[in-house]
Amino acid sequence: MQKIYKNAVLALLCLASLVFLLFQLYYYRPRLSQKNGTAFSKVRGSQLGQDSTRWHVVRKFLGAISSHNIPVYLIDPLILGLIDKDIEQIRSSPDGPSPECKYFCAPRDFTTFALLDKTWKHEASLFRTAEKMGFQWLKIINKDPRLDGIDDLTGIEIPLHYIFKLASHAIHLVVFYERSGNYLWHGPLRLKQRLDRKFVPFRKLHFGRYPGAYEKPELLLVSIDDLKVQIPKNPSSFLEEMSQSRFLECRYREARAFFQLYPDDVSLDAVEFRKKAKSLLHLAASTLNRLGVKFWLSSGTCLGWYRQCNVIPHSKDVDLGIFIRDYKPDIITAFQKAGLPLKHKFGKVEDSLELSFQGKDDVKLDIFFFYEEDDYIWNGGTQAKSGKKFKYLFPKFTLCWTEFVELKVHVPCETLQYVEANYGPYWKVPVKTWDWKSSPSNVQHNGVWPVDEWDNVIQIY
C-alpha cells in the first residue's frame, strides 16, 4: 500500500512538472524567438515564417539607426507602390497597432532606405551596434565625381551604398549626396574584386545599376505595420522620378585630353560669353520647369557638354531640344514674361517648329522641337529668305540627367550617337565656321513652304 502511495505521488509530481514546463514554453516562446532573430512578429495578424522575418529585420534596423539619431527614409519601390494605394488612409490613420503586416511583410529580398550624407558622420558606432544585433554589413565605396574636375582631388573615395544582412533578409541603405545643381545624387554600386559577390543577390537591387539624380523630397512621418518611418510625401511622384533618374557624369578625363590638343579659349570675350550663356540656360530651365516641359541640351550646347564639359565660346547661342508632344502654347508667353523676347518663330506645331528668343548682349536661345517617326527622330529648319525647309535626322534616344554649369539638366542618354549624327565622325575637332544648312552630317532638304503659308510659318521679330 505504501509503495502504491509513493508511485501516485511521484506520478502527480511528474504531471505537475510537465504542466509547468509546457506553461514555460508557451509563455517565453515569443521572447526567445525575438532574441534569437527568428521569424515571429509582434504585429497582430501577421503570418509566421519568412514574411514576418522581413518585418523583424526592418524593425531591428530602424531600432539601430534610431539609437544613433540617424535620419533615414524609405525609398523601396515595392513597398512605396503598396503604400501609394493606401496613402490617404495611412496619412489619416491613428498610431495604433496594425491589424496585419501588409507592407513590410511583402515578398522581397531587400528593403531599401535612403540616407543624406551630411546627416551622418559616425558610421563605426552604427556598425558595432548592428553587429551586436546580429547583422552582417558591407560598405561600397567609389570615387567622388564632384571632384573629378579638380586634378589634385580626383580619385578621393566616398561611401555610396551599405548592405545590412540579418537572417534571410537585407537592408540596402543608399547614400545621397547634394550636388551643386541643388539636387540629390547617388552613385552606382560597383563591387570591387575583394568583395563577396555572394553576400546578397546584388542583381535584384533597385538602386545602384547606374547613378541617379533626384529632387530633394518632402518627407512624411507615418506609422506602417506598427513601425515609425519617414517616406516621400508623394510616393507616386517619387516612383515616377525613380523611373527617369538615370544620371550621366560629365567626361572630365576626355575634356582634359581635348584641351591638351586644343587649348581652351580664356579670353575676356570667351569668359563673358560663358557667363551669359550659363545665366541664359538657368533662366530657360526655370521657365520650362515651371511649365512642366521636359527639355534637353541639343546641338552645340550638347556637344560642349559631351566634348569639353563646358559651353563652346564661339557658338554664340544656347540650344535646347523639346519633343513636340511636350509643346505647350504658353511657352512663348512664359519666356516673354521672363524677359526673353521672341526673335523668330519658324514652322508650325505640325511641322518643323523652331523658336528663337533673344537673351542679353546678342546671346540667343534656340529651341528645336523634335518629331518621332517609326525608326528615327527629326527636327526641322527653315530658311527665311527662300522658304526652304530642312530636316535633321537622329537615331532614337532616351533622356538622362547630367550636371552642366551647376544645373541639373537632361541630355540624350545615347549621347555619342546623337553628337555623331549632328557633327559626324570628326566631332572632336573644333569647327568655328558652321553653316546650319549644309555643315550638319544629318541634314536633308525637306521641300519649300507654300508661299501662302509664309506669314504663319516664317515670323521674324
C-alpha positions in Angstrom: 0.0 0.0 0.0 2.8 2.4 0.9 4.5 1.6 -2.4 1.4 2.4 -4.3 1.0 5.7 -2.5 4.6 6.7 -3.3 4.1 5.9 -7.0 0.9 8.0 -7.1 2.8 11.0 -5.5 5.6 10.5 -8.0 3.2 10.5 -10.9 1.5 13.6 -9.6 4.8 15.4 -9.3 5.8 14.4 -12.8 2.5 15.6 -14.2 2.8 18.9 -12.4 6.4 19.4 -13.7 5.2 18.6 -17.2 2.4 21.1 -17.0 4.8 23.8 -15.6 7.3 23.1 -18.4 4.6 23.4 -21.1 3.5 26.7 -19.5 7.1 28.0 -19.6 7.5 27.1 -23.2 4.2 28.7 -24.1 4.9 31.9 -22.2 8.5 32.5 -23.2 8.4 31.3 -26.8 7.8 34.7 -28.4 10.5 36.3 -26.4 13.1 33.6 -27.1 12.2 33.9 -30.8 12.7 37.6 -30.9 16.0 37.4 -29.1 17.4 34.8 -31.5 16.3 36.6 -34.6 13.7 34.1 -35.7 10.6 34.8 -37.6 7.9 35.8 -35.0 6.4 39.2 -35.3 4.6 41.4 -32.7 2.3 42.7 -35.4 -1.2 41.3 -34.9 -2.5 39.0 -37.7 0.9 38.7 -39.5 2.0 35.4 -40.9 4.7 33.4 -39.3 7.8 32.4 -41.2 9.6 34.3 -44.0 7.0 37.1 -44.2 7.4 38.3 -40.6 11.2 37.8 -40.8 11.3 40.8 -43.2 9.3 42.9 -40.7 11.6 41.8 -37.9 14.8 42.7 -39.7 13.4 46.1 -40.7 12.3 46.7 -37.0 15.8 45.9 -35.7 17.5 48.1 -38.4 15.2 51.0 -37.5 16.0 50.5 -33.9 19.7 50.6 -34.6 19.6 53.8 -36.6 17.2 55.5 -34.2 19.6 54.8 -31.3 22.2 56.8 -33.2 19.8 59.6 -34.3 20.4 58.8 -38.0 17.5 60.1 -40.2 16.7 57.7 -43.0 13.7 57.4 -45.2 12.0 54.6 -47.1 12.6 54.5 -50.9 11.8 50.9 -51.5 9.8 50.9 -54.8 7.8 47.7 -53.9 6.7 49.0 -50.5 6.1 52.5 -51.8 3.9 51.1 -54.5 1.7 49.4 -51.9 1.7 52.5 -49.7 0.7 54.7 -52.6 -2.6 52.8 -53.0 -3.4 53.4 -49.3 -1.7 56.8 -48.8 -4.8 58.7 -47.7 -5.7 56.1 -45.2 -2.1 56.0 -43.9 -2.0 59.7 -43.5 -5.2 59.8 -41.5 -4.9 56.6 -39.6 -4.0 56.7 -35.8 -0.8 55.4 -34.5 -2.4 52.3 -33.0 -1.4 48.7 -33.8 -1.9 47.4 -37.3 -4.4 44.6 -37.8 -1.9 42.8 -40.1 1.6 43.1 -41.6 0.7 44.4 -45.0 3.7 46.3 -46.2 7.0 45.2 -44.6 6.0 41.6 -44.9 5.5 41.8 -48.7 7.8 39.3 -50.6 11.2 40.8 -51.5 14.9 40.2 -50.9 15.8 43.7 -49.8 14.2 46.7 -48.0 15.7 50.0 -49.3 16.2 53.1 -47.3 18.0 56.4 -48.2 20.4 58.5 -46.1 21.7 62.0 -46.8 25.5 62.0 -46.4 25.7 65.3 -44.5 23.4 64.0 -41.7 25.6 61.1 -40.7 29.3 61.1 -39.8 29.8 58.3 -37.2 29.4 55.0 -39.1 31.7 52.9 -36.9 29.4 53.1 -33.9 26.4 52.0 -36.0 28.4 49.1 -37.3 29.2 48.0 -33.8 25.5 48.2 -32.8 24.4 46.4 -35.9 26.9 43.6 -35.2 25.6 43.2 -31.6 22.1 42.8 -33.1 23.3 40.0 -35.4 23.7 42.0 -38.6 26.5 41.4 -41.1 27.3 44.5 -43.1 29.0 45.6 -46.3 30.3 49.0 -47.3 30.6 50.0 -51.0 32.8 53.0 -51.8 33.9 54.7 -55.0 35.5 57.9 -56.2 33.7 61.2 -55.6 32.6 62.5 -59.1 32.1 66.0 -57.7 35.9 66.3 -57.5 36.7 64.9 -61.0 37.1 68.3 -62.4 39.8 69.1 -59.9 43.0 67.3 -60.8 44.5 67.2 -57.3 41.4 65.7 -55.7 40.4 63.2 -58.4 40.2 59.7 -57.0 39.1 60.5 -53.5 36.6 57.8 -52.5 33.3 58.2 -50.6 30.7 55.7 -49.3 27.9 55.1 -51.8 26.0 52.1 -50.5 25.6 50.0 -47.4 24.1 46.5 -47.0 23.0 45.2 -43.6 22.1 41.5 -43.7 20.2 39.5 -41.0 18.8 36.0 -41.4 17.4 35.8 -44.9 16.7 39.5 -45.4 18.9 42.5 -46.1 18.6 46.3 -45.8 20.0 48.3 -48.7 21.0 51.8 -47.5 21.6 54.2 -50.4 23.7 57.3 -49.7 22.5 60.5 -51.3 24.8 63.5 -51.9 23.8 67.1 -52.6 25.3 68.4 -55.8 25.9 72.0 -56.9 22.8 72.0 -59.0 20.7 71.8 -55.8 19.6 68.2 -56.3 20.4 64.8 -54.8 22.7 62.2 -56.4 23.5 58.6 -55.6 26.3 56.7 -57.2 26.4 53.2 -58.9 27.0 50.1 -56.9 30.2 48.6 -58.3 31.7 45.6 -56.5 35.4 45.6 -56.2 37.3 42.4 -56.7 37.9 41.7 -53.0 34.2 42.0 -52.0 32.0 38.9 -51.5 29.7 38.8 -54.5 27.5 36.1 -52.9 26.8 38.3 -49.8 23.3 39.1 -51.2 21.7 38.9 -54.7 23.1 42.2 -55.9 21.4 42.0 -59.3 18.0 42.3 -57.6 18.8 45.7 -56.1 16.6 48.5 -57.3 19.2 51.2 -56.8 22.8 51.1 -58.0 22.8 49.7 -61.5 23.6 53.3 -62.6 23.9 56.7 -60.9 20.6 58.6 -60.2 19.6 62.2 -59.8 16.5 63.3 -57.7 14.9 66.4 -56.4 15.0 66.9 -52.7 12.0 65.1 -51.4 9.5 66.4 -48.9 9.2 63.7 -46.2 6.2 62.4 -44.2 6.5 60.5 -40.9 3.9 57.7 -40.8 3.2 54.5 -38.9 3.3 51.4 -41.1 2.9 47.9 -39.8 3.5 49.4 -36.3 6.8 50.9 -37.3 7.5 54.6 -37.5 9.2 55.5 -40.7 9.7 58.5 -43.0 8.5 58.2 -46.6 8.4 60.7 -49.6 5.2 62.7 -49.1 4.1 61.8 -52.6 5.1 58.2 -53.2 3.7 58.1 -56.8 5.8 61.2 -57.8 8.9 59.6 -56.3 8.3 56.4 -58.1 7.9 58.2 -61.4 11.1 60.2 -60.7 12.9 57.0 -60.0 12.0 55.5 -63.4 13.6 58.5 -65.0 16.5 59.1 -62.7 19.5 57.8 -64.7 22.4 60.1 -64.5 25.4 60.6 -66.8 28.6 62.2 -65.4 30.4 64.7 -67.5 33.5 63.2 -69.1 36.2 65.2 -67.3 39.1 62.9 -68.3 38.2 63.3 -72.0 37.7 67.0 -71.6 41.2 67.4 -70.2 42.6 65.4 -73.1 40.7 67.7 -75.5 42.1 70.8 -74.0 45.6 69.4 -74.3 45.1 69.2 -78.0 43.1 72.4 -78.3 43.9 74.9 -75.5 40.8 76.5 -74.1 39.8 80.0 -75.0 40.3 82.0 -71.8 40.0 85.4 -73.4 37.8 88.1 -71.8 35.2 87.7 -74.5 35.0 83.9 -74.1 34.7 84.2 -70.3 31.9 86.8 -70.6 30.1 84.7 -73.2 30.2 81.6 -71.0 28.9 83.6 -68.1 26.0 84.9 -70.1 25.2 81.5 -71.6 25.1 80.0 -68.1 22.7 82.7 -66.9 20.5 82.2 -70.0 20.4 78.4 -69.6 19.4 78.7 -65.9 16.6 81.2 -66.9 15.4 78.9 -69.7 15.5 75.8 -67.4 13.5 77.5 -64.6 10.9 78.8 -67.2 10.4 75.4 -68.8 10.4 73.6 -65.4 7.6 75.8 -64.1 5.6 74.9 -67.2 6.4 71.2 -66.7 8.0 70.9 -70.2 10.8 68.4 -70.4 13.8 69.6 -72.5 17.5 68.6 -73.1 20.8 70.1 -74.3 20.9 70.0 -78.0 23.2 70.9 -80.9 26.3 72.9 -79.9 25.3 73.1 -76.3 25.2 69.3 -76.1 28.5 69.0 -78.0 30.1 71.4 -75.5 28.9 69.3 -72.5 30.0 66.0 -74.1 33.3 67.1 -75.5 34.7 69.6 -73.1 32.3 69.8 -70.1 31.7 73.5 -70.8 30.0 75.9 -73.1 31.7 76.3 -76.5 32.7 80.0 -76.5 32.4 80.6 -80.3 28.9 79.0 -80.5 27.2 82.4 -79.6 23.9 80.7 -78.5 22.2 78.2 -76.3 20.5 75.2 -77.9 17.7 73.2 -76.4 15.5 70.3 -77.7 11.9 69.5 -76.8 9.7 66.7 -78.1 6.7 68.1 -80.0 4.4 66.0 -77.8 5.5 68.2 -74.9 4.8 71.5 -76.6 2.5 74.0 -74.7 1.0 77.1 -76.3 2.1 79.3 -73.4 5.8 78.6 -73.9 6.3 81.9 -75.9 4.3 83.9 -73.3 6.3 82.4 -70.4 9.7 83.3 -72.0 8.5 86.8 -72.8 7.4 87.3 -69.2 10.9 86.1 -68.1 12.4 88.9 -70.1 13.3 87.0 -73.3 11.5 88.5 -76.4 10.7 86.2 -79.3 13.2 86.7 -82.1 11.8 84.4 -84.7 9.2 81.6 -85.0 9.6 79.1 -87.9 7.4 76.3 -88.9 4.2 75.2 -87.1 3.3 72.7 -84.4 2.5 70.0 -87.1 5.8 70.5 -88.9 9.3 71.9 -88.3 8.5 74.2 -85.3 11.5 76.2 -84.1 11.6 79.1 -81.7 14.4 81.6 -81.0 14.5 84.1 -78.1 16.8 87.0 -77.6 18.9 87.0 -74.5 21.2 89.7 -73.2 24.0 91.0 -75.3 23.2 89.1 -78.5 23.2 85.6 -76.8 20.3 83.7 -78.4 18.2 80.8 -77.0 17.2 78.4 -79.8 14.6 75.8 -79.1 14.2 73.0 -81.6 11.1 70.7 -81.5 11.6 67.1 -82.3 9.2 64.8 -84.1 9.2 61.0 -83.7 8.9 58.6 -86.6 8.9 54.8 -86.6 12.7 54.4 -86.7 14.2 57.9 -86.2 13.6 61.3 -84.7 14.0 64.6 -86.5 13.8 68.4 -86.1 13.3 71.0 -88.8 14.9 74.1 -90.1 13.6 77.0 -92.2 15.5 79.5 -94.4 13.6 82.8 -94.0 14.5 84.3 -97.4 13.7 81.4 -99.6 11.1 79.4 -97.5 13.3 76.3 -98.0 12.8 73.6 -95.4 15.5 71.3 -93.9 15.3 68.2 -91.9 17.9 66.8 -89.3 17.7 63.1 -88.6 18.7 61.4 -85.4 18.6 57.8 -84.2 16.0 57.3 -81.5 17.2 58.2 -78.0 16.2 58.4 -74.4 16.9 61.1 -71.8 19.3 61.0 -68.9 20.2 63.6 -66.2 23.5 65.3 -66.0 25.0 68.4 -64.3 26.1 71.2 -66.6 27.1 74.8 -65.5 25.7 74.0 -62.0 22.4 72.9 -63.3 20.6 69.5 -63.3 19.5 69.1 -66.9 18.7 66.4 -69.4 20.9 65.1 -72.3 20.4 62.2 -74.6 21.5 59.0 -72.9 22.9 57.8 -76.2 25.0 61.0 -76.4 27.7 59.7 -78.8 25.2 58.6 -81.4 23.3 61.9 -81.0 26.5 64.0 -81.4 27.8 61.9 -84.3 24.5 62.2 -86.2 24.8 66.0 -86.0 28.6 66.6 -86.3 29.9 63.4 -88.0 32.8 61.2 -87.0 35.2 64.2 -86.5 33.1 65.9 -83.8 36.2 66.0 -81.6 37.8 68.6 -83.9 36.6 72.2 -83.2 35.0 73.9 -86.2 34.5 77.7 -86.0 32.8 78.1 -89.4 29.4 76.4 -89.4 26.6 76.6 -91.9 23.4 75.2 -90.4 22.1 74.4 -93.9 25.0 72.3 -95.1 27.5 71.5 -92.4 25.5 69.0 -90.2 26.0 65.4 -91.2 22.3 64.6 -90.8 20.8 67.5 -92.8 18.3 66.8 -95.6 16.3 69.1 -97.9 12.7 68.9 -97.0 10.9 70.9 -99.6 9.7 74.5 -99.6 7.0 76.2 -97.5 4.0 77.2 -99.7 4.0 81.0 -100.3 0.5 81.4 -98.9 1.7 79.9 -95.5 4.8 82.2 -95.1 3.0 84.7 -92.9 2.4 81.9 -90.4 5.5 79.7 -90.7 8.1 82.5 -91.1 7.7 85.1 -88.4 10.7 87.4 -87.6 10.5 90.0 -84.9 
